[in-house]
């Protein structure tokens, strides 16, 4: 809500002028089962405003934009508020299945004797909860957590630990520079805690990071030889993001000045064990449809779930065999220059609040294109469960 209020206050129309509110969120809490509707009411958008929440793991925030875009393209709506939110710090603690069964027997007992019998079956392990996020970030099909899937991508495309650490350190420096230059000022709103504390910037940035300092960290998932560490992975954070989508009729009616046009979007699926390669599949499909080469895209935002995963995507596009067999291309797609990719850092420093990230990278891509005077960009991300999402954006 704290990022939605300033956005709505800047508009030349009332909050209840929207046709719909769509919000991406993955770890929905039991207290707010449809956070889109909760946000709608708290933002003063009116009791008659319909709102729904979408969930496609890491792509949820982008899915909200895509759904709104398609409603407007089909003529069903003119003005939609689309966003993403996540509070990973409030991920619930859950008990294991044996504990759940014991609780069921205990509280289902109809008399004192039955309760005593159930009580005797209690085990110390029943009182050891598991962080829900840990289970949520483990794929139930492959039984691999997301870090392990990044390790597999690194193995397949020969990404070294040194390369991953160098990428992570550079990402941190880019984010620090963007904060220092004020390039994020137009898209980052201060957050006010209940005690009055002000948080005016994301504090995950580590500008003093170097490949050498990151090399001291132990592998997080595959010890002792793994490539993925806490230092070259996205940070677990809280966050939210909103964007407004409008039809041409809405632009004229409210005299709005658009910042960008969505030209296309694509969702792809692949083996969950290499979910980090999702951006390669969906982005390539967009390029094929528009007869673009990688070099025709002036700016890229590829969500930094893991440094090894980003580097794996870049390596995949440069691999002849992969591009022929997996993407249906005649040869390697080519390379993306580093000065066109995640130019202001990414989730390694700013964090990856899962439901919000897809929304944030679209917003930041648009702002970065305006700052640099560029026209065409793609925002893309890998999605847990073996999927990927991408959007082709043209700055206005």
C-alpha positions, -999 to +999 in steps of 0.1 A: +000+000+000+028+024+008+041+023-028+005+024-042-006+055-025+020+079-040+013+064-074-025+070-072-021+105-057-001+116-088-028+107-112-054+131-127-082+107-120-098+093-089-087+059-075-121+044-083-117+051-121-099+018-126-117-012-141-097-038-123-068-045-099-045-074-104-017-083-080+010-110-081+018-127-049+033-161-041+034-166-003-001-154+005-007-153+042-036-169+059-047-135+072-050-119+037-060-147+013-066-123-016-041-095-011-052-078-043-086-071-028-071-061+005-048-036-012-077-023-033-098-015-002-068+000+018-059+022-012-094+037-011-104+024-046-140+017-036-160-013-024-172-021-059-137-024-074-130-061-083-095-074-077-078-108-079-044-122-071-022-142-096+005-167-088+031-182-112+060-182-087+087-157-097+066-145-127+036-134-107+043-096-108+049-098-146+018-120-150-003-092-134+009-069-162+004-094-189-031-102-178-040-065-177-023-059-211-045-086-227-077-073-211-070-039-226-058-053-259-091-072-263-111-040-255-126-054-223-110-027-200-094+007-203-076+012-170-059-014-148-037-012-118-012-042-119+013-050-093+033-075-073+041-080-036+059-103-013+069-104+023+094-132+026+103-121+061+069-133+071+071-167+055+052-191+079+067-219+100+051-252+092+051-285+111+060-318+094+032-343+083+037-366+113+032-336+137+000-326+118-014-361+121-006-362+158-024-328+163-054-342+145-056-372+167-050-352+198-077-327+192-100-352+177-100-374+208-135-376+223-125-384+259-097-381+284-085-417+278-082-412+241-063-379+247-039-396+270-032-423+244-026-397+218-004-377+242+019-408+246+026-408+209+042-373+209+078-371+197+103-342+201+106-340+163+070-328+162+080-295+177+107-287+152+090-264+126+103-260+091+105-225+074+078-225+048+100-207+024+125-236+024+097-260+013+083-234-011+117-230-029+120-268-034+105-282-066+082-311-057+088-329-090+126-329-091+131-326-053+157-299-061+157-265-044+162-235-066+198-231-057+205-267-069+188-260-102+212-231-106+241-254-098+229-277-126+228-248-151+263-238-141+275-274-146+259-277-180+274-245-194+307-246-175+301-215-154+329-213-128+327-201-093+350-172-102+327-161-130+296-161-107+314-141-081+327-116-106+292-111-120+278-107-084+304-081-075+297-061-106+260-063-100+265-048-065+287-020-079+261-012-106+233-010-080+254+012-057+261+036-086+224+037-095+215+046-060+242+072-057+233+089-090+196+089-081+186+068-110+161+048-089+145+079-072+116+079-096+106+043-089+116+037-052+093+051-026+103+056+011+088+030+034+076+041+069+076+016+098+050+018+125+076+034+149+083+061+124+116+047+110+121+056+074+136+032+049+144+053+018+165+028-001+171-009-005+198-019+020+210-051+004+236-034-017+273-043-009+294-019-030+326-031-015+320-066-029+348-081-049+353-115-065+380-122-040+359-113-010+329-133-023+352-163-029+356-167+009+319-177+012+310-214+013+287-229-013+251-228+000+236-259-016+263-282-030+293-284-006+322-284-010+324-277-048+293-258-055+292-225-074+261-209-058+266-190-025+248-164-005+269-138-021+261-146-057+224-153-052+194-130-050+186-118-015+155-129+004+136-096+009+102-079+011+089-056-016+061-044-037+056-027-071+027-012-091+022+000-127-007+015-144-019+002-178-042+022-200-059+020-233-057+047-260-091+058-250-081+062-214-050+082-224-072+107-243-099+108-216-075+116-187-047+133-208-021+108-197+014+107-211+025+070-216+060+059-208+060+027-229+040+003-250+039-034-245+045-050-279+045-086-270+048-112-242+056-149-240+055-176-214+075-208-219+080-241-200+110-265-197+125-292-174+121-279-138+156-291-130+170-263-153+144-237-146+170-210-147+171-213-185+135-201-188+144-166-201+162-181-231+131-200-243+105-172-239+127-144-251+138-164-281+102-170-291+095-132-290+126-126-311+115-151-337+080-136-340+094-101-346+123-113-367+148-097-343+183-108-334+196-106-299+215-075-310+183-057-320+173-055-284+189-023-269+184-031-232+177-063-212+165-069-177+171-105-168+161-112-132+192-122-112+179-152-093+214-165-093+246-152-109+253-186-123+218-188-138+221-154-156+255-165-170+241-198-180+214-180-200+240-159-218+261-190-225+231-209-238+225-182-264+261-186-275+260-224-278+254-237-313+242-271-302+218-258-276+204-232-300+198-258-327+184-286-306+165-266-279+155-234-296+151-245-332+176-219-345+201-226-373+231-216-352+240-198-320+218-168-313+248-146-303+258-127-273+243-099-252+269-072-243+272-066-206+265-029-211+230-038-223+222-062-195+210-053-160+228-020-162+218-009-127+223-043-110+195-065-100+182-090-075+216-099-062+218-065-045+182-052-045+166-085-035+140-109-050+106-105-033+093-132-055+058-119-063+070-084-070+102-089-090+086-094-124+067-062-120+098-043-108+120-053-137+094-042-163+091-008-145+129-004-142+135-014-179+111+014-190+128+040-168+163+029-178+154+031-215+141+066-210+172+076-192+195+063-219+173+074-248+167+038-260+137+024-278+134-013-275+139-037-245+131-071-230+123-079-194+126-116-186+129-140-157+132-176-148+103-192-129+105-219-103+088-251-115+104-248-149+090-218-167+100-184-180+083-151-189+093-122-211+080-089-223+090-068-253+087-032-244+090+000-266+097+033-249+074+062-259 
